[in-house]
């Protein structure tokens, strides 16, 4: 059978279109009914005493990533602060609003998110709840992961650490569910005392640090990025003063500046509100800010995400 050149060209176009137009399907894990995902963080900061050892880690340090990608990769627009707050706090002269690069952290409790609207209100980055324990996946993680990327928001994933499971099993569960993607923010280990958890165990400091080290080392080997440590004042006072000087920290301080709540500790992110308000989200949302100006933000992105 003979065909005209025009017919063959049309047929080739149709075949190529069929091969490239199908959506990618994520291999979603089935969430469990484990209760450790219900995290109620303290509503006020707890100031530590002045006796804490002075720690001056390089908070922006990270495992180097291979060079590559266009030079303009991290030159996108920085949206100014446009959030509200249901319970505003006067932080005095060192207001978080004076810093340039704001963002949010989210989980299933934020429901359906309009990521484009959230970005226009000032979300330049987002940390998205992925996993906790060894068998719980946040049911909105994959949807939020894709939505933030489509809106052009820099995003990373966090894991809520569960003290009644091994660190190795939790690391493997996180790796199983969180994609390894160029340009993603470093993974986060969320360590705190959760009074609502089914696990009532509070290990001694040495065990806490050992578990954290196992978890973070495994993630660093897999993702090629040094994990960030998120924590709250009471957990920090019990376990983390003077520890992990070479890891970046993300600190919760919703009543006072981090320098007063965590004296001597450098930080990359500051969670300054748990009662934020923004277009794109119904209800309250956690608000965060990067420690530096726009130039420092772009340099840090280049360093940690390639």
N, C-alpha and C positions, 0 to 999 in steps of 0.2 A: 504493500500500500504506500502511495506517495503523498507527502504533505508539503504544503507551501512553507517557505521560511517564516512567514508571519505567523502561521498556525503553530509551528514548533516553538517560536519565541514566546507566544501567549501561553502555551502549555508549560514551558519551563518556569515562567513567572508564577503560575498558579501553584506549582509544586513547591517552590521556594517559600511562598507565602504561607502554605499550610504547615511547613516545617518550623517556621519561626514565630508564628503568632500565638501558640499555645502558652498559657500561663504556667510559671513554675509553681509546683505544689510542695509546701513545706511538710516534712514528716513530723507532724505534731504528736507530742506525747500526751497521754490521757492524764489529766490532773487527778490527784488523790484527794481524799477528804481530810488530809492532815491539817491540823489547826495552826501550825506554826506560821502560816502566812498572815495571820491576823496580828499585826504589829501596832500596838498603841504606844507611841513614843512619849516621853515626858513632856509636859506642857511648858516647863520652865527650865532654864539652865541652872546648873549647880556649880557655883564658883569653887575652884580648888584652892587649897592653901598656898602660901608663897614658898613653901618648902620644897616644891617640886623641882627636880634637877633640871638645869638648863639644857635643853636639847635643841640643837640647830641643824637638823637634817636638811639636805638639799631636797626640798619638797617637790621640786619639779623634775627630779631625777627619774629616769625610766630606762629600761633595757632598750638600746638602740634598735631601730627597725631598718631593714634594707632601704636604701634610697630608691626613689622612683616616683613616677606620677608627675603630672603637670605642675609647674611652679605656681599656678593660680589655684591649686586645690583648696587652700585654706584662706582665700581672699574674698570669700562671700560677705555679703552685707551683715553687719552687726546691728540687730534691732535694739533700740533703747528700751529702758525700763517702762513698762506699761501696765504693771500688775496693780491690783488692789490688795487689801488685807482686812480680814474680818476682825482681827485683833492686833492693830498696829502697835509696834514698839518703838520708842525713841531710843536709838542707840547712841545718841550724843553726836560728837564730832565725827565718829567713824561709822557713818551710816552705810549699809550695804548698797543703797541707791547711788552712792558716790563712785562705786566701782562700775566697770564698763560692760561686763559680759555676764548676763543673768541666764538662768535656766531653771528647770524643774526636775522633780523625780515623780514617777507615776507607777501605778499598779492597777489591778482590776477594779480597785475601789473608785477610780476616777470614771469608770464606765466608758461610754463611747466618746472619743476625743476628736475634735476638729483640729488637726495638727497645723493646718495652714493658719487658722485663726489664732491658735496658741502661739505660733511663731511671731505673728504680727504684734502680739501683746508683749513680746520680749523674751520668748524662749529660744535662746540661741543654742542651747544644748539640753539634752534630756537623758536622765538615767532611768532605765525601765526595769521594773521587777521581772526577773526571769524565774528563779527557782528558790526553794528553801528545803532544807533537809536533803534527803536522798531520793525522794520520789514525788515531790510536789512541783508542778509547773504552773506558773500563773496563767490562767486561761486567756488572758488578753495579751500575753507577751508577744506572740508572733504578729498579731494584728498591730500592736503598738510599734513593734520593731520596723515593720514595713511602712506604717503611716508616718513615723518621724522621718524616715529616709526620704519618702516622697516629698515631704514639706521642706527638705533641705536642712533639717535640724541635725546637728552632730549628736550621735547617741551611743550610749553604752548600756551594758546590762549589769544588774547586781544580783547577788545571792545572799539570802538571809541565812546565817549560819545557825545550825541546830546542834545543841551541845550533847544530845543523846545519840548521835550518829558519828561514825568515823569520818575524819577529814577526807580521806582518800575517796570514799564512796560519794561524798558530797561534791568533790571536785569532778569526778567522772560524770555525775548527773548534770552538773552545769555544762561541761564540755559537750555532752550528748545533745543538749538543747539549745545552746547559744552558738550561732554561726561564727566562724572565724572569717572576718571580713576586713579587707584593707580599708582604712579610714575610720573604723569604729574606735570609740574611746576605750581606754583600758578597762578591764573588768573590775568590779568592786566586790569586796567581801564586807557585808554588813554584820558587825558584831555588837551586840547589846544584850542586856537582860530583858527578856520578854515575859512580863508577868502573866500574859494570857496564853502562853505556850503550854502544850501538854507535857513538855519536858521541863521539870522543875530543877534539874541539875545545874549547879553552879560550880564548875571545876575550879581547883586552885589555880593561881596565876601561872605557874610553870606549865600546867597542862593546857591552859588556854593558849599560851604563846606557842606551844609545840603544835597544837592542832591548827592554829592559824598558819604557821610556817609550812606545814605539810600541804595545806590547801593552796596557799599562795604560790608555792614553788611549782606545784603541778600546773596551775593555770599559766604561770609565766613561761614554762616550757612549751605549753601548747600554743598560746596566743602570741608569744614573743613580746609581751608587754608586762611591765611590773604592775601587779594589781594595786588598786587604791583601797585604803582602809577607811570605811565609814564607821563612826562610833558616836556614842552619846556620853554626857558627862559622868554618870555614875559608873558605867562600864570602864571608861577611860581611867577614872580614879582608882578603880580596883585592880586594873590589869595592864594598862598601856603607858603609864608615865615612864619615859625613858626607853621604851621598847621600839623596835623597828625604825631606827633613825634614817634608814635609806629608803623607806617606803613613803609614798605620798599619802596624805591624810585628807579626808573629807569630814569636817567636824560639825556637829549639831550644836548650835548656840542660839537659842530663840529669845533670850532675855538680855544678854550682854554680849559684847564683842568677844570673839574667840580668844584674844590675847588675855582676857580676864578669866575666862572659863578654863582654858588650857594653857596656862603660862609656860612660855618657853617652847611651845610646839608650833612649827611652821605648818602651813596647810595650803592645799590647792583649791579646795571647794569649801564654802561655808553654807550650811543649811540654816537660814536665818528666820524661817517662818514655816509653821505647819498649818497656817490658816490663810494662805494666799487665795486670791480670787483672780480669775482671768477669763477672757473670752475664749471659747473653744472647749471649756470644761464646766460641767454643772457641779456645784459644790466647791469644796476647798481643795487646795493643792499645795504641796511643799514647794517652797521657793529657795533657790540657791544662787550663789554668785562665785565667779572665778576670782582668784587672788592675783590681780594684775590688770594692766590696761589692754587695749586691743592688740597692740604689738606683741605683748607677752603671751596673749592667748594664741595668736597665730604661730608664734615660735614653739609654744608647747604642743600644739596640734601636730606640727611638723615632726617634732621629736618623738611623740608617743604613738602617732597613728600613720606615719609614713607620708 
